[in-house]
Each structure stands twice: as C-alpha cells, then as structure tokens.
Amino acid sequence: MFTAPVVVRSAAAQVADKIVAAIQNGRIQQHERLPPERELAKQLQVSRPTLREAFAALELAGVIESHQGRGSVVVAAPSHVANWGIEVVPTQVFEARLAIEPHLAELAATKRYREDIDRLRQAGADLEEEYERTGAYRSDLHVHRAIARAARNPILADALESALKYTESSRWADLRAQALAEPRAREGHVEETRRVIDHIEAGEAAEAAAVWRAHLTYYRDEMLDGLKKETGRETAETPRPGR
C-alpha cells in the first residue's frame, strides 16, 4: 500500500519549508525583508540557532540573502521554489560529492587518456600559478571538473554537476572564504590537488581516490565548522595530517 519511506525532516528543514510555502502562496513577496531573527524565531516557535540553520539552507538554495545588520531578504520568485521539497543543506552537498568524486578520480586514473591528463595537468598548473602569485585562489572547481571529464562517465559527471549547482550561491562563497581564510588551509588544498593529479597520471587509482576523499572531507569539515559557529553549535576540528 505504501511505497515511499517516511522521512523525518529536521527542525531547520521544517522551518525552511514554512518560509518557502509562504513564498509559494504569496504571503511573502520577492524582495520582501523577513522579520528580525528574534521575532521570527518566536513566531515559528524554534530556537534562534535552528532558525539560522534554516536560513543557511535557504541562502545556499538561492531563496534568501542575509546581510549583517540589515536582516534577510527574499530574492526568489514563487517560480524559483515551485518544486521545493528536498532538503538541501551543506552536509548533503558533501555527502553527494564524497559518494561521487573519489570514484571519478579512481576512474580517471584507470582510463588515463592522454588528452585528459594534459587538460588535468593544465588545470592544476593554472591553480598553482594563481596560488603562487596571490597566495590564494578563486576556485579549484576547474580541477574537480577536469577529473570528472577524465573519468569519461557522463552519468557521474552530470551527478557531480547536480551537486555543484548548490555551491554557486553567495552564501556558499562566504562559507568557502571562511574555510580558506587560514594560509595552511589553502596550502593543504593545493597540495592535495597536486597529489591527486600525480596519482591519476601514474595510474594509481586507489591512491587517487583516497587523496580526493581526504581533500573533500577536510574541506567539508572546514566549511561546516564556520557554519556551526554561526548557528551557535560547536564542532571538533579535524586535523590535516602533516600540517
């Protein structure tokens, strides 16, 4: 009789659902400023950390924008949230990427088409040149995409792109900037990129997958540490070996 499992959604997800429902039915208009945090938390009968977690998910989905001292504003039209219903929060983005990307690195190391290795080497060189010149880098996603391309599996590459679309919001950019604020974090990311490319070119599939899994795990912990601090939750730091 029942074919779909029962899904218990977190309090933050339920709050996000309520805000989206208000946008869908027109009770909250695009460009409207939401009530102050304290007032909205009272209306929804949730804690302020729960409300902040909901806001983080909505920002990542491009539904609202929050500005320090100016509150949160709805930027999405009802059409933008017409198909809302799947909770997409940073942890789930990383769950997807950790399921996909190490295997893409493994496949790339197994197949090793020369033109793909050349493109991957160029992507890595571009990243290192930017890092050496500025001490930072805008993004390393071109390396991630080059690895996906080298895996020669369009289904997995499309799955990765579905996850990466949630990293395009200004909210994600802010969290990423916080995660890479420390020089040691930026240095670690560049070093891991160098190592995964070396393993792929050498055909060392297991090693490539392990480095790419560790790279994403550290990045996830760095990102979520900033988010949990903002929402009033504590998290333990995951040390990066050798740093």
BALOBA-1460 file (C-alpha; in Angstrom, 3 decimals):
// residues 243
<rec num="1" residu="m" x="0.000" y="0.000" z="0.000"/>
<rec num="2" residu="f" x="2.756" y="2.427" z="0.988"/>
<rec num="3" residu="t" x="5.778" y="2.509" z="-1.300"/>
<rec num="4" residu="a" x="7.529" y="5.684" z="-0.103"/>
<rec num="5" residu="p" x="9.527" y="5.688" z="3.145"/>
<rec num="6" residu="v" x="8.650" y="8.019" z="5.978"/>
<rec num="7" residu="v" x="11.208" y="10.836" z="6.092"/>
<rec num="8" residu="v" x="11.721" y="12.704" z="9.355"/>
<rec num="9" residu="r" x="12.894" y="16.198" z="8.487"/>
<rec num="10" residu="s" x="14.972" y="18.268" z="10.849"/>
<rec num="11" residu="a" x="13.516" y="21.278" z="12.653"/>
<rec num="12" residu="a" x="15.623" y="23.580" z="10.460"/>
<rec num="13" residu="a" x="14.295" y="21.900" z="7.301"/>
<rec num="14" residu="q" x="10.725" y="22.300" z="8.520"/>
<rec num="15" residu="v" x="11.333" y="25.997" z="9.165"/>
<rec num="16" residu="a" x="12.754" y="26.379" z="5.658"/>
<rec num="17" residu="d" x="9.676" y="24.595" z="4.302"/>
<rec num="18" residu="k" x="7.358" y="27.059" z="6.070"/>
<rec num="19" residu="i" x="9.191" y="30.071" z="4.679"/>
<rec num="20" residu="v" x="9.176" y="28.606" z="1.175"/>
<rec num="21" residu="a" x="5.465" y="27.776" z="1.454"/>
<rec num="22" residu="a" x="4.797" y="31.424" z="2.341"/>
<rec num="23" residu="i" x="6.698" y="32.481" z="-0.793"/>
<rec num="24" residu="q" x="4.817" y="29.976" z="-2.937"/>
<rec num="25" residu="n" x="1.379" y="31.170" z="-1.813"/>
<rec num="26" residu="g" x="2.290" y="34.855" z="-1.956"/>
<rec num="27" residu="r" x="2.230" y="35.609" z="1.770"/>
<rec num="28" residu="i" x="5.885" y="36.615" z="1.437"/>
<rec num="29" residu="q" x="6.809" y="38.546" z="-1.693"/>
<rec num="30" residu="q" x="10.059" y="38.599" z="-3.643"/>
<rec num="31" residu="h" x="12.353" y="41.385" z="-2.335"/>
<rec num="32" residu="e" x="10.458" y="41.461" z="0.985"/>
<rec num="33" residu="r" x="12.521" y="41.684" z="4.162"/>
<rec num="34" residu="l" x="11.868" y="38.921" z="6.680"/>
<rec num="35" residu="p" x="11.096" y="39.809" z="10.319"/>
<rec num="36" residu="p" x="14.046" y="40.174" z="12.722"/>
<rec num="37" residu="e" x="15.576" y="36.901" z="13.868"/>
<rec num="38" residu="r" x="14.271" y="37.070" z="17.417"/>
<rec num="39" residu="e" x="10.731" y="37.863" z="16.253"/>
<rec num="40" residu="l" x="10.671" y="35.202" z="13.548"/>
<rec num="41" residu="a" x="12.054" y="32.527" z="15.897"/>
<rec num="42" residu="k" x="9.231" y="33.358" z="18.329"/>
<rec num="43" residu="q" x="6.595" y="33.196" z="15.568"/>
<rec num="44" residu="l" x="7.862" y="29.810" z="14.399"/>
<rec num="45" residu="q" x="8.457" y="28.556" z="17.968"/>
<rec num="46" residu="v" x="12.020" y="27.460" z="17.327"/>
<rec num="47" residu="s" x="15.400" y="28.403" z="18.737"/>
<rec num="48" residu="r" x="17.487" y="31.056" z="17.055"/>
<rec num="49" residu="p" x="20.249" y="28.532" z="16.155"/>
<rec num="50" residu="t" x="17.603" y="26.405" z="14.394"/>
<rec num="51" residu="l" x="16.385" y="29.472" z="12.511"/>
<rec num="52" residu="r" x="19.951" y="30.353" z="11.477"/>
<rec num="53" residu="e" x="20.455" y="26.812" z="10.179"/>
<rec num="54" residu="a" x="17.267" y="27.123" z="8.121"/>
<rec num="55" residu="f" x="18.433" y="30.485" z="6.775"/>
<rec num="56" residu="a" x="21.779" y="28.932" z="5.781"/>
<rec num="57" residu="a" x="19.975" y="26.251" z="3.749"/>
<rec num="58" residu="l" x="17.727" y="28.860" z="2.117"/>
<rec num="59" residu="e" x="20.724" y="31.011" z="1.227"/>
<rec num="60" residu="l" x="22.520" y="28.062" z="-0.317"/>
<rec num="61" residu="a" x="19.417" y="27.373" z="-2.391"/>
<rec num="62" residu="g" x="19.287" y="30.997" z="-3.552"/>
<rec num="63" residu="v" x="15.967" y="31.699" z="-1.820"/>
<rec num="64" residu="i" x="17.096" y="34.473" z="0.532"/>
<rec num="65" residu="e" x="20.080" y="36.725" z="1.067"/>
<rec num="66" residu="s" x="21.222" y="37.744" z="4.543"/>
<rec num="67" residu="h" x="23.223" y="40.859" z="5.302"/>
<rec num="68" residu="q" x="24.892" y="41.687" z="8.587"/>
<rec num="69" residu="g" x="22.899" y="44.375" z="10.341"/>
<rec num="70" residu="r" x="20.242" y="44.521" z="7.606"/>
<rec num="71" residu="g" x="18.438" y="41.227" z="8.062"/>
<rec num="72" residu="s" x="17.339" y="38.715" z="5.433"/>
<rec num="73" residu="v" x="15.586" y="39.464" z="2.163"/>
<rec num="74" residu="v" x="13.686" y="37.067" z="-0.110"/>
<rec num="75" residu="v" x="15.308" y="37.029" z="-3.545"/>
<rec num="76" residu="a" x="13.460" y="34.071" z="-5.074"/>
<rec num="77" residu="a" x="10.225" y="34.357" z="-7.030"/>
<rec num="78" residu="p" x="7.474" y="31.747" z="-6.450"/>
<rec num="79" residu="s" x="8.511" y="30.018" z="-9.698"/>
<rec num="80" residu="h" x="12.017" y="29.532" z="-8.300"/>
<rec num="81" residu="v" x="10.692" y="27.451" z="-5.399"/>
<rec num="82" residu="a" x="7.836" y="25.738" z="-7.235"/>
<rec num="83" residu="n" x="9.470" y="22.326" z="-6.851"/>
<rec num="84" residu="w" x="10.791" y="22.838" z="-3.323"/>
<rec num="85" residu="g" x="10.617" y="19.851" z="-1.049"/>
<rec num="86" residu="i" x="14.056" y="18.302" z="-0.922"/>
<rec num="87" residu="e" x="16.193" y="19.444" z="1.983"/>
<rec num="88" residu="v" x="19.495" y="20.581" z="0.524"/>
<rec num="89" residu="v" x="21.959" y="21.696" z="3.161"/>
<rec num="90" residu="p" x="25.764" y="21.788" z="3.074"/>
<rec num="91" residu="t" x="26.127" y="18.365" z="4.701"/>
<rec num="92" residu="q" x="24.102" y="16.786" z="1.889"/>
<rec num="93" residu="v" x="26.109" y="18.530" z="-0.805"/>
<rec num="94" residu="f" x="29.227" y="16.967" z="0.670"/>
<rec num="95" residu="e" x="27.542" y="13.578" z="1.117"/>
<rec num="96" residu="a" x="26.868" y="13.576" z="-2.613"/>
<rec num="97" residu="r" x="30.317" y="14.788" z="-3.565"/>
<rec num="98" residu="l" x="32.033" y="12.246" z="-1.309"/>
<rec num="99" residu="a" x="29.985" y="9.482" z="-2.933"/>
<rec num="100" residu="i" x="30.855" y="10.637" z="-6.456"/>
<rec num="101" residu="e" x="34.225" y="12.364" z="-6.655"/>
<rec num="102" residu="p" x="36.616" y="9.752" z="-5.209"/>
<rec num="103" residu="h" x="35.220" y="7.271" z="-7.740"/>
<rec num="104" residu="l" x="35.672" y="9.808" z="-10.540"/>
<rec num="105" residu="a" x="39.341" y="10.145" z="-9.534"/>
<rec num="106" residu="e" x="39.657" y="6.358" z="-9.491"/>
<rec num="107" residu="l" x="38.147" y="6.062" z="-12.969"/>
<rec num="108" residu="a" x="40.355" y="8.842" z="-14.305"/>
<rec num="109" residu="a" x="43.436" y="7.009" z="-13.021"/>
<rec num="110" residu="t" x="42.216" y="3.760" z="-14.578"/>
<rec num="111" residu="k" x="41.455" y="5.196" z="-18.041"/>
<rec num="112" residu="r" x="44.229" y="7.813" z="-18.403"/>
<rec num="113" residu="y" x="43.506" y="9.184" z="-21.842"/>
<rec num="114" residu="r" x="46.468" y="11.356" z="-22.825"/>
<rec num="115" residu="e" x="44.394" y="14.386" z="-23.790"/>
<rec num="116" residu="d" x="42.535" y="14.196" z="-20.460"/>
<rec num="117" residu="i" x="45.775" y="14.029" z="-18.493"/>
<rec num="118" residu="d" x="47.082" y="17.035" z="-20.417"/>
<rec num="119" residu="r" x="43.936" y="19.040" z="-19.595"/>
<rec num="120" residu="l" x="44.145" y="17.951" z="-15.960"/>
<rec num="121" residu="r" x="47.800" y="18.962" z="-15.746"/>
<rec num="122" residu="q" x="46.947" y="22.363" z="-17.211"/>
<rec num="123" residu="a" x="44.109" y="22.860" z="-14.711"/>
<rec num="124" residu="g" x="46.484" y="22.024" z="-11.873"/>
<rec num="125" residu="a" x="49.176" y="24.332" z="-13.253"/>
<rec num="126" residu="d" x="46.686" y="27.193" z="-13.523"/>
<rec num="127" residu="l" x="45.653" y="26.687" z="-9.896"/>
<rec num="128" residu="e" x="49.246" y="26.599" z="-8.659"/>
<rec num="129" residu="e" x="50.199" y="29.667" z="-10.708"/>
<rec num="130" residu="e" x="47.315" y="31.641" z="-9.199"/>
<rec num="131" residu="y" x="48.199" y="30.450" z="-5.703"/>
<rec num="132" residu="e" x="51.901" y="31.260" z="-6.060"/>
<rec num="133" residu="r" x="51.108" y="34.683" z="-7.496"/>
<rec num="134" residu="t" x="48.436" y="35.747" z="-4.998"/>
<rec num="135" residu="g" x="48.657" y="33.376" z="-2.018"/>
<rec num="136" residu="a" x="45.038" y="32.403" z="-2.699"/>
<rec num="137" residu="y" x="42.798" y="31.142" z="-5.495"/>
<rec num="138" residu="r" x="39.281" y="31.929" z="-6.602"/>
<rec num="139" residu="s" x="38.166" y="28.323" z="-7.033"/>
<rec num="140" residu="d" x="39.551" y="24.849" z="-7.662"/>
<rec num="141" residu="l" x="36.378" y="23.574" z="-9.304"/>
<rec num="142" residu="h" x="38.055" y="23.573" z="-12.716"/>
<rec num="143" residu="v" x="40.318" y="20.807" z="-11.356"/>
<rec num="144" residu="h" x="37.345" y="18.869" z="-9.995"/>
<rec num="145" residu="r" x="35.610" y="19.152" z="-13.368"/>
<rec num="146" residu="a" x="38.765" y="18.141" z="-15.240"/>
<rec num="147" residu="i" x="38.927" y="14.976" z="-13.142"/>
<rec num="148" residu="a" x="35.259" y="14.288" z="-13.843"/>
<rec num="149" residu="r" x="35.889" y="14.718" z="-17.558"/>
<rec num="150" residu="a" x="38.912" y="12.410" z="-17.381"/>
<rec num="151" residu="a" x="36.716" y="9.708" z="-15.801"/>
<rec num="152" residu="r" x="34.806" y="9.526" z="-19.108"/>
<rec num="153" residu="n" x="31.477" y="8.736" z="-17.481"/>
<rec num="154" residu="p" x="28.865" y="11.373" z="-18.399"/>
<rec num="155" residu="i" x="26.313" y="9.995" z="-15.933"/>
<rec num="156" residu="l" x="28.637" y="10.510" z="-12.969"/>
<rec num="157" residu="a" x="29.791" y="13.852" z="-14.375"/>
<rec num="158" residu="d" x="26.161" y="15.008" z="-14.567"/>
<rec num="159" residu="a" x="25.598" y="13.825" z="-10.995"/>
<rec num="160" residu="l" x="28.552" y="15.921" z="-9.856"/>
<rec num="161" residu="e" x="27.196" y="18.978" z="-11.668"/>
<rec num="162" residu="s" x="23.859" y="18.485" z="-9.898"/>
<rec num="163" residu="a" x="25.689" y="18.713" z="-6.576"/>
<rec num="164" residu="l" x="27.904" y="21.617" z="-7.636"/>
<rec num="165" residu="k" x="24.946" y="23.815" z="-8.572"/>
<rec num="166" residu="y" x="24.350" y="24.275" z="-4.833"/>
<rec num="167" residu="t" x="27.827" y="25.787" z="-4.477"/>
<rec num="168" residu="e" x="27.075" y="28.782" z="-6.707"/>
<rec num="169" residu="s" x="25.229" y="30.945" z="-4.177"/>
<rec num="170" residu="s" x="26.776" y="33.952" z="-2.451"/>
<rec num="171" residu="r" x="26.202" y="32.167" z="0.866"/>
<rec num="172" residu="w" x="28.359" y="29.233" z="-0.212"/>
<rec num="173" residu="a" x="31.045" y="31.670" z="-1.405"/>
<rec num="174" residu="d" x="31.085" y="33.288" z="2.034"/>
<rec num="175" residu="l" x="31.438" y="29.936" z="3.805"/>
<rec num="176" residu="r" x="34.156" y="28.900" z="1.378"/>
<rec num="177" residu="a" x="36.071" y="32.135" z="2.039"/>
<rec num="178" residu="q" x="35.889" y="31.459" z="5.776"/>
<rec num="179" residu="a" x="37.085" y="27.885" z="5.285"/>
<rec num="180" residu="l" x="40.107" y="29.045" z="3.265"/>
<rec num="181" residu="a" x="40.931" y="32.066" z="5.418"/>
<rec num="182" residu="e" x="43.944" y="30.356" z="7.008"/>
<rec num="183" residu="p" x="47.062" y="30.026" z="4.796"/>
<rec num="184" residu="r" x="47.570" y="26.437" z="5.953"/>
<rec num="185" residu="a" x="44.121" y="25.506" z="4.643"/>
<rec num="186" residu="r" x="44.847" y="26.989" z="1.204"/>
<rec num="187" residu="e" x="48.262" y="25.348" z="1.121"/>
<rec num="188" residu="g" x="46.738" y="21.997" z="2.062"/>
<rec num="189" residu="h" x="44.141" y="22.172" z="-0.679"/>
<rec num="190" residu="v" x="46.706" y="22.998" z="-3.353"/>
<rec num="191" residu="e" x="48.987" y="20.198" z="-2.157"/>
<rec num="192" residu="e" x="46.146" y="17.655" z="-2.276"/>
<rec num="193" residu="t" x="45.263" y="18.786" z="-5.795"/>
<rec num="194" residu="r" x="48.886" y="18.280" z="-6.848"/>
<rec num="195" residu="r" x="48.922" y="14.796" z="-5.319"/>
<rec num="196" residu="v" x="45.682" y="13.581" z="-6.879"/>
<rec num="197" residu="i" x="46.860" y="14.681" z="-10.331"/>
<rec num="198" residu="d" x="50.157" y="12.834" z="-9.825"/>
<rec num="199" residu="h" x="48.304" y="9.657" z="-8.780"/>
<rec num="200" residu="i" x="45.917" y="9.861" z="-11.732"/>
<rec num="201" residu="e" x="48.758" y="10.293" z="-14.227"/>
<rec num="202" residu="a" x="50.629" y="7.363" z="-12.632"/>
<rec num="203" residu="g" x="47.547" y="5.132" z="-12.839"/>
<rec num="204" residu="e" x="47.335" y="4.782" z="-9.065"/>
<rec num="205" residu="a" x="43.566" y="4.533" z="-8.788"/>
<rec num="206" residu="a" x="43.206" y="3.659" z="-5.092"/>
<rec num="207" residu="e" x="45.651" y="6.371" z="-4.071"/>
<rec num="208" residu="a" x="43.903" y="8.982" z="-6.238"/>
<rec num="209" residu="a" x="40.542" y="8.105" z="-4.705"/>
<rec num="210" residu="a" x="41.966" y="8.260" z="-1.164"/>
<rec num="211" residu="v" x="43.539" y="11.698" z="-1.664"/>
<rec num="212" residu="w" x="40.390" y="13.107" z="-3.245"/>
<rec num="213" residu="r" x="38.233" y="11.690" z="-0.454"/>
<rec num="214" residu="a" x="40.507" y="13.256" z="2.177"/>
<rec num="215" residu="h" x="40.513" y="16.560" z="0.272"/>
<rec num="216" residu="l" x="36.713" y="16.736" z="0.307"/>
<rec num="217" residu="t" x="36.486" y="15.576" z="3.922"/>
<rec num="218" residu="y" x="38.814" y="18.312" z="5.154"/>
<rec num="219" residu="y" x="37.001" y="20.913" z="3.046"/>
<rec num="220" residu="r" x="33.648" y="19.738" z="4.411"/>
<rec num="221" residu="d" x="34.869" y="19.999" z="7.997"/>
<rec num="222" residu="e" x="36.346" y="23.450" z="7.397"/>
<rec num="223" residu="m" x="33.130" y="24.684" z="5.764"/>
<rec num="224" residu="l" x="30.786" y="23.215" z="8.339"/>
<rec num="225" residu="d" x="32.907" y="24.464" z="11.222"/>
<rec num="226" residu="g" x="32.202" y="28.015" z="10.083"/>
<rec num="227" residu="l" x="28.516" y="27.286" z="9.639"/>
<rec num="228" residu="k" x="28.143" y="25.643" z="13.049"/>
<rec num="229" residu="k" x="29.883" y="28.543" z="14.753"/>
<rec num="230" residu="e" x="27.438" y="30.937" z="13.100"/>
<rec num="231" residu="t" x="24.444" y="28.885" z="14.180"/>
<rec num="232" residu="g" x="25.703" y="28.533" z="17.748"/>
<rec num="233" residu="r" x="26.814" y="24.926" z="17.509"/>
<rec num="234" residu="e" x="30.259" y="23.617" z="18.345"/>
<rec num="235" residu="t" x="32.294" y="21.219" z="16.251"/>
<rec num="236" residu="a" x="35.607" y="19.481" z="16.697"/>
<rec num="237" residu="e" x="38.389" y="20.342" z="14.295"/>
<rec num="238" residu="t" x="39.618" y="17.547" z="12.058"/>
<rec num="239" residu="p" x="43.406" y="17.855" z="11.902"/>
<rec num="240" residu="r" x="45.038" y="17.692" z="8.498"/>
<rec num="241" residu="p" x="47.978" y="15.254" z="8.605"/>
<rec num="242" residu="g" x="51.382" y="16.874" z="8.275"/>
<rec num="243" residu="r" x="50.064" y="20.413" z="8.841"/>
